[in-house]
């Protein structure tokens, strides 16, 4: 089998596996988020989600949504001697699935793996090994109404072992988002 045929088979399998997107909403979303990192690291994150689609069926998951997110992250370490500022630009596809309710408010889990680029490789007393990092997330989302959400996320940045130095960075994230 040629490489082109291999990719066609993989693409057809994946699109059949997802059973195609039911509909792409003409909805955009923005969020403002606060970050608490390990040690004395704090941050602010602003995100924009230009695209949302509802998927008919994903095996083992069922009906879910997928969105794309671009974000600007501003990180600060409280000790100036430990490389005190960093900026990260990130892009991530994220899957979200409603799984329960809390006092009549729908609750979803979400997970995603994206890419990011940092302004500084040295930050928080660490050599992060690369300007390029993977951004992994796992979160819970409380849907306040059809257009407003609160989310609590764990976000991990790592270069995935592409560099000998790979200490990673962990953040807890509290987000408020609104659709327009």
Buried (B, 14 or more C-beta within 10 A) or exposed (E): EEEEEEEEEEEEEEEEEBEEBEEEEEBBBBBEBBBEBEBBBBBEBEBBBEBBBBBEBBEEEEEBBBBBBBBEBBBBBEEEEBBBEBEBEBEBEBBBBBEEEEEEEBBBBBBBEBEBEBBBBEBBBBBBBBBBBBBBBEBBBBBBEEEEBBBEBEBBBBBBEEBEEBBBBBBEBBBBBBBE
